[in-house]
Amino acid sequence: MNSPTTLSRSAALLLVVTCAAAWADNPVLELENMVVTAGLEPVAADEVAASMTVITAEDIRNRQAMFLSDLLRTVPGFAVSQSGGPGAQTQVRVRGSEANHVLVLVDGMRVNDPASADEFQFQYMLSEQIERIEILRGPQSATWGTDALSAVINIIHRKSADRSRATATAELGSWNSRKLSASGEHADGRYRAWAGLSGFETDGINASSTGTERDGNRNTAVNAGLDVDYSDSIQLGFSARRLEAESEFDDFDFTTGLPADADRLSEASRTYLQGTLRFAPRQSRWSGHVAVKSMHSDNQNYADGRWSGSTASDSLEFAAQATAWLGDTDQRKHRVTLAAERQEIEFQQRGIAAVFGDPNQDQEYDINGVAVEYFSRPFEGFNWNASARLDDFSDFDSARTWQLAASYRVNDRLRLRGSGGTGTKAPTFTERFGFFEGSFRGNPGLEPEQSTGWELGLESEMRDGAARLGVAWFEQDLENEIDGFVFDPGSGLFTAVNKSLDSRRRGLEITLDMSLSEALDLAVNYTYTDATQPLAGGLEQVEIRRPEHLANLKLDYRFGDGRGRLNFALRFNGHQFDSFFSPVTFMAEQVELGDYWLADLATAWQLRPGAELNVRVENLLDERYQEVLGFARAGRAVYAGLRMTFGASSR
């Protein structure tokens, strides 16, 4: 797969950084109120210059959301598109970007799937056992490399710090939905271990406008990890996660151009492994870590009970990082971080060969990346940082990305912030080499997409800190945008091409968080997004599945001396456009999907210490709506469950 020369250079680079880290010592930083995703090193929440959202364990517990994507719907700038009921295919677009412009991490590990157009499969991620979700909006490629063109989402699982406990949950609900989950955490001196198992199954809903067939799905996930404090200076960590899922879905009726009932099934599996060695001795100015990460994905498709094709991928990543704190009087005043990474990515497609082409193929490419980050706090209340990164692709030109950001606290009530930078997204294997009989052939000559973006924001505290207002304006231009639906007269098939003109995204985000009383909290946000792509003759077209207006309201109420909780969420999704492939013209046309309001209600009551009853109503108003053309979303649904905690008190 790789030449000895390339591997030796990569190994040498990693060794240099590793040795620097091994000889180094570093003051231990408390991670409370720190955002680990904001840079190569954690950044204090009130010093992050980019637009940031942190979803806490309390937020997750109050919402009782079944899937990760349900939590993301309330985040400013996030547009979620789901093709049917619970567990159906789900895409997330941020600030008008494409779905594969969002990098997703699980405990710091990349989980975007090269065998699924470099997208993370949100429909497979339950919210169970998630402790925290960190979200950075705007280009983040200078820190995280390819895929981080518009946002980074870091999903952090529950781990044991200094306690031991076990938790079990069971839930039943509409459409014969069942969810079970169990997890355990144990801490004993230098050792911390955790493990969890979760499963979900539903008969689903009939998403198509014709027929009565329901599309069910199920998934099971297991994860485990171990951290060992080998000494005061060295920590070893290992984690593993395995997912298996089945999803039924509809096919398209080429006489109508819309989905119709069909016997279609997808089986998916994912395996994630990660090992980390950290160096962080006390009373010194250095720290470092090395890591090895591996991901395997497999997707099998069936039509009418027969195998119809598959895709699979393997990713192997080596990473090393070293940080130096500079300055004589304050070791945290300035720091420099160097990082090196190598990714080896393989892709496999299998299918039934036909006269018009053979889909069977094996492809691969590598990325060698180096990055540097400088963070400075020259005086109280002001901090700035600069980052630069070089990614050397084996199959494309090298990508150079940068970021510059600053935050200034004017006084106790006002903070100003701004950031600018670039992002990059490598073409997917499907866009380059994909083949679908009678419809699509990839283009091996594609180049990576590039973006340049900036934002300005302010945060104002009011009512003696009981209320916080945030405002941000953002703009981003996309170069070399890949269009995967361009008709090629030579082959009679669709293909992918880099567009010659730039696409534009810009918008406004407003957030308000307020404590109305000791028992009642309010959170409101609004996003305006203008996302367009150029057409011939100087015209512009609105990008599909990007609502111009999004708004959320959330109320959290505590009652019964803290034994009861009530959460009410109201969401507005403005009108948006989607593509309709006409069976008459065989061309894509834009059609409008109407706006809608959604209300959810969740309540919980502590029956006794360690036992909690949960009840949730989704789509309280029984709204009928679509997020993807032709696919109905679920109506009103009711769920009830029981949560048991043993050992330390429940989170």
N, C-alpha and C positions, 0 to 999 in steps of 0.2 A: 504493500500500500504506500509506503514512504521509503525514500532512498536513505541509505545509511548516513550520507552527509547531512541531510536535513535533520534526521533524528539526532545525530551527534551535536549539531549546532543548538538544537532546542534543549537537549539535555545539559549542555555546557552552560547555556543561559540560565536555566533553572538552578543549576548547581551554584553559580555565582551568587544569585539572590539568596538561595537557601543558606549558604555559608555566612553571608552577611547577617542574616537573621539569627543563625545559631550562635554567633559570637556576641550578639546584641543583648541588651537588657532594656526594660521599659517600665515606666510607672503603670500600675494597674488602674484602668479607668472604670468607674462605675457606669454600667450601661443603662441605669434607670434614666428615663427621659432622653435617651440617646436614640438616634435613627441610624441603624447599621447599614441601610441601603443608600444613604445620601452621599457616600463617597467611598474611596478605597479604605478609609478608616471611618468609624462612627462619628457622627456630628450631633451636637446638642440640638434638640428639637427647635429651640428658639434662635438657632443660628443657621438653620437650613434656608438657603436663598431660593431654591426652586419651590414650586407649588407642591405641597405635600399633604397627604391624608394618612392618618394612622387609625386603623380599626382595631380596637382593643378587645380583650377577652370579655369585658363587661358588655361592650356593644354586641358582640356575637351572641352572648347569652340572652340579652334583652330581646334581640330580633328573632331568635329561634329559627333563623333562615336555614333551609335544608342544604342549599348549594352555595358555594363560594360566589357564583355569579349573582345570586340574589342579594348578597351583601354589596357587591360592586355597583349595583344599579343606583345606589344612593350617593355615589362618589361624584363630585363635580367633574364635568367633562366626559363622563363615561356613558356611551351608548351601547346597550346590550341587545343583541338580536338572537332570538331563539326560535327554532323551526318546529314548534309543537309544544307538547306538555312537559312535565317534569322529566329531566334527564335527556331531552332532545338536544340535537346539535346546537351549540351556543357559541357565538362570536362576540368579542368585545372590541370596540373602537374608541380611541381616546383622542379628544380634541380634533375630530375630523379625520384621523389617520385611518389606515387600513388595519385589518384584524391581525396581520402578522408583523405589524410595526410595534407591538407591545411585547416586551420581554418579561417572562414569568419565571420567578425563582421559587424553589421550595427549600427553605433553610439554606439559602445562598447558592443553590445549585440550579443551573439552567434546566428547564423542563419543556421548552418549546420543542415540538416534535418534527424533525426533518421529514418524516414519512407522512405528515399531515400538513403540508404547505407551510412548515415552520410555525404553525399555530399551536398554542396550548389548548388542549381539549377541556374547556371549562365544564362541560356537562358531566365529567367524571369526578370532579372534586367536590366532595361533601364538606360542610363546614365543621363537622365533628373533629375534635382534637386540634383545631387551629387555635393558637394562643394570641396571635397578633398578625396583622397584615399591614405592611408598609408600602405606600404608593408614592412614587415620584413622577410628576408629569413634566413633559418637555423632553427634548433630546438628551439622552444619557449615555450615548455611545462612547464618550471619552472615558467613562468609567467602566462600562459593561460591554462595549463592543457591539457587534452586529445584533440586529433585532431590537435594540433599545432606541429606536428612532423617535418614538413619541411618548413612551412611559416605561416604567419598571414596576412590577408588582412582586413583592417578596412575601411569601406565605411562610410564617414561622410556626412550627408545631409546638405543642405543649411539652415542656421538659421539666424534670425535677431539679430544683435548686437545693433545698435543704430539708426536704420533707418526703414522706412516703404516703401515697394514697392510691385508691382505685376508684374508677367511675364506670357506671353502666347506665345506658339509656335505651329505652324502647319507645317506639312511636308508631301509631296506626293512623290512617287517614283516607281521604277521598281516593277514588280509582284503585281501591285495594292496594294502597301504598303501605309499605312496611319498612321501618328503619331500625336497625339494632347497632349498638356501639358499645365497646368496652375498652378501657385503657387502664394502665397501671404505671406508677412512677415510684422509684425507690432511690433514696440517697443514703449513703453510708460512708461518711468520711470523705475519702478521695474519689469514691465511685458514685456515679449517677447514671441510672438506667431507666429506660422507658419503653413501653410497647403499647400498641393500640390496634384494634380491629374494628372495622365499620362495614356495614352492608346496607344496601338499599335495593328495593324491588317495587315495581309498580306495573299495573296493567296498562297505564297510560290513557291517552285520549285519542279520538279520531281527529287528526289535524287537517285532513284534506276536506275540501268542500263537497265531495261526493263519497258515497259509501258509508259504512258504519264500522270499519275495522279500526281497532285501537292499536296503537304502537307502544308496546311495553318496553321496558328496559330494566336492567339490574346492574349493579356493580359492587364489588367487594375489594376493600383495600386493607392492607396490613403494613404497619411500619414499626420499626424498632431502632433503638440507638443506645450508645454507651459513651460516656465521657469519663476519662480517668485523669486525675491530677498526678502525673508521674512524679513531679517534684514541684517546688514553689515556682519553678521557671518554665516547666514544660507541661502541656496538656495534650492528651491524645483523644480523638473523637472518631466515632464511626456511626453511620446511620444507613438504614436500608428501607426501601419502600417498594411494595408490589401491588399492582392494580390489575384486576380482571373485570371486563365489562362486556355486556351484550346489549345492543340497541336495535329495535325494529324501526323501520322507516318506510316512507312512501317513495314511489318512483314518479317520474314526470310523464304525463300523457301528452305525446307530441301532436295530438289532434287539437288540444286546447292550450298547450303551453303552460299548464298548471299541474300541481301534484295530484295524484290519484292513488287510491288504495292499491297496494302491491305487496307481495311476499318478499320483503327485502330485510336482510339481517347483517349487522356488522359486529364482529367480535374483536375486542381490543385488549391488549395486555401491555403493561409498562413495568419495567424494573429499574430502580434507581439505587445506586450504591455510592457512598461518599466516605472518604477517610481523610482526616485532617491532623496535622501536627503543628501545634502553636508554641511559640517561644515568647514568653512575657515575664522575664525576671523583674523583681522589684528594684527600686532605687537605681534605675538606669534610664537612658534616653533612646533605647532601641527596642523594637519588637519585630516579629515576623511570623509567617506561617507558610506551610506547604500543604497542598491538597491534591488528591486524585479523585476524579468523579467519573462515573460511568452511567450511561442510560441506554436501555434497549427498548424499542417499541415494535409492536407487531399489530397489523390491522388486516383481518380476514373478512372478505365480503361474500355474501351468498344471495342468489336470486332464485326464487321458486324452489328452495331447498337444495340447490346445487351451488358448489363453489364457483365464484365468478372472477376472483382476482384478489391480490393482496399487495400491501406495501409494508416495508420494515426498515428500520434504521438502527444504527449503533453509533454512539458518540462516546468518545474517551477524551477527558480533559485533564491536563496537568497544569497546576497553578502554583506560583510562589510570589511572596510579597514581603517587603521589608520597609519599616518606617523609622525615621529618625526625628526626635524632638529636638528643636534648636532653641538657643537662648540661655543666658546665665541665670536669670532671676525667676523665670517662669517657664518651665519645661513644656507647657502646653501652649505657649504663645505662638510658636511657629512649628510646622512639621513638614517633612518631605517624605513621600511614599513612592516606592518603585514597585512595579508589578510586571510579571511575565506569565503568559499563558500559551498553551498549545492545545488546539482542538483537532481531533481526527474524526471525521464524519463519514459514515458509509450509508448508502441507500440501496434498497433492493425493491424491484417491482416484478410481480409475477402475474401472468394472465394467460388467456387463451389466444394463441397466435391465429391470425386470419390472413386472407389474401392481401388486405390493405396495410398490414403491418404486424409487427411482433412487439408486444409490450414488455417482454421479458428482458431485464437488464440489471446490471450492477454498476453503481457509480460511487465515486468518493471524492472528497477534497479535504484539504487541511487549512488551518488558520494558525499562524504564529503572531502573537500580539504582545506588545510592550506598552506600558503606560506609566506616566509620572503625574503626581498630584502634589500641589503645594497649598497648604492652608495656613493662614496668618490671622492673628488677632492683635493688630498693632496697638490698639487702645480699647478701653472698656466700652462695650456696646457696639463695636464695629469689627466685622470679620469679612475676609474675602478668600477666595480660592481660585486656582487655575489648574486645569487638567489638559493633558494632551495624550493621544494614543495613536499608535501605528499598528494596523492589522494587515499582515502579509498573507493574502489568499493564494493558494496554489493555482487556482483557475482564473483569477481576475487580477486587475490592477490593484495595488495596495490602497487601502483606505486610511486617510488621516483625519482624525476628529479632534475637536477641542471643546472646552467649556470654560467660561469665565463667569463668576458669580460673586455677589456681595450682599451683605445684610448690615443695616445700621439701625440701632435702637435710638431714636431721637430722644425719648424720655420714657417714663414708666408706662405710658399709655399708647405709644406709637412706634411701630417698626416699619422701615422701608426695606424693600429687597428687590433684587433684579438678577437675571441670569441670561446668558446667551450661549449658544453652542451649535454643534453640528451632530448629525446622526447618520448612520449607514445601515442598509439592509441588503444582504446578499440575495441574489435570485434563489428561489427554491428549486429543489430537484425536479418537482413537477413542471415548473415554468421552463426549465432548461431541457429536460429529457422525457417528460411525461407523454404517454400515448394512450388515448382512449378511442377505440375503433369508431370511425365514422364521425368524430366530433373534434378531436384536439390532438395536435402534435407540438411538442416543446421546441424551444429555440435555444440551442447551446451557446449562441453568441451574445446572450444578455449580459449587461453590466449591472453592478450594484446600484440601488437607489440611494440618493444622498439628500439630506435635508439640512436647512439652516433655520434656526428658530431663536426667539427671544421672548422674554416676558418681564413685566414690571408689576410689582404688587405692594400692598400695604396691609398691615394688621394693626387694628386699634382696639384697645381694651377699654371698657366702659363699666359703669356701675361698680367701681372698686374691684374690678377683675371678675365680676359675675357675668359679663358679656364680652364676646370677642367678635369683631367684624373683620372680614378679610375680603379684599378686592384684588383681582389680577387681570391684566390684559395680556394676551399672548398672540404671537404671529409665527407662522412657519411656512417656508417654501420647500417644495419637494421637486428635486431634479431626477431625471432618468426614471420617472414613474413607470412601473411595469403594468401594461394592459394585457391581461390574459385572454381577451375575447376579440382578437383582431382576425378577420377573415383573410386567409391566404388563397388567392385564386389559383396558384400553381398546384396546390395539393387538394384544394376543395375542403380544407379543414380550418378550424380556428387555431391560432397560435398566440404566442406572447411576444411583445415588442417593448423596447424602451421608448417612451414618448419624447418628442423633441422639445416640447414646451413644458414650463413649470406649472405645477398645481399649487394652490394657495389655501392655507387655513389660517383663520384668525378668530378671536372671540374674547368673551368676557366671562369671568367666574366671580360670583359673589357668595360668601358664606357668612352665616351668623349663628353663633352658639351662645346660648343664654341659660342661666340658672334662674328660673322664675320664682322658685322657693326652695326650701330644703328638700321638698319631695318631688318637685317637678322641673324637668329640663326640656329645653326647646332647641332644635337644630334645624336650620333652613339653608338651602343653597339653590342657586340659579346659574345656568350656563347658557350663554348665547354662542353659537358656532356658525361660522360662515366658511364652508368647505366647498371649493369649486375646482373643476378641471377645465383646461382650455379646449376649445373646438376650432375647427377651420373657420376662417373669416373673422377672427377676433372675438368670436362668441365664447360664452362660458356655460358650463353645465354643473348643476349641483351634484356632489358625490352621493352615491346611494347609501342608504341606511345610516345617515348622519342627520338626526333631527336638529333643526335650527334652535329650538328652545327645549330645555330640560329643567325641571324644578323638583325639589324634594322638601318635604316637611316631616319632622320626626318629633314625637313627644314621648318622654319617659317619665312614668309616675310610680313612686314607691309608696306603699301603704301597709297597714297592719303591723306597725312597729318594725318595718323592714322585711316582713315575711312575704309580702306580695309585691309583684311588679306588673306594670301595664305598659305596653309599647304600642303606639299608633304611628303608622307611616303612611304618608300620602305622596304620590308621585304623579307628575305631569310629564307626558312625552309628546312633544309637538309633532306636527305632520312631517313626514319624510318621504323619500322616493325610493323605489326599488326597480330592478330590471325585469321586464317581461319579454321573453323570447317568442316572438310571434310565429305561429306555425304557417302563416301565410307569406310573410316577407323573409322569414328566417333571419331577421335582424333584431337586435335588442332595442326595446323602447322603454322609456321611463314612465312609470305610473306612480300615482300618489297614494300613500298609506295615511289614513286619517290619524288625528291626534287622539289621545285617550288619557283618562285619569284612573289610577289604581290606588286602592286603599287596603292596607293590611293591619291586622290587630293580633297582638300576642300578649298572653298573660301567664303568670306563674305564681304558684302558692307553695310555700314551704310547709309540708305536712308535719314534719318533725326535722330536727337537725340531720342533714344527710339525705333527706327524701323530699323531692320537689315534683309537683304536678304541673305540666305545661299544656296549654291549649292555644292553638293558632288558627286564625282565619285568613286565608290569602284571597286577594281579589274580592274584598268584602262587598263591593258594589256589583259584582257579577258582570263586569265590563266585557264586551266582545270586541276583540281587536287582533291585529296581525303585526308582527315585527319583521317577518319575511313574507313576501308576496305568496299567497295561496295557502299558508300554514296558519291555522287557527291556534291561538293560545288558550290556555286552560281558563275555565270559568271559576266561579267561587269554589273554594276547597277548604275543608276543615280537618285539622290534625290534633291529636291528643297523645301525650306521652308522659312517661315517668323517668325521672333521673335520680339515681342513687349514688351517693358518694361515701366511701369508707376510708377511714384514716383522717388525714388533715381535712380541714373544712373546705367545702366546695369553693371553686373560683366564682 
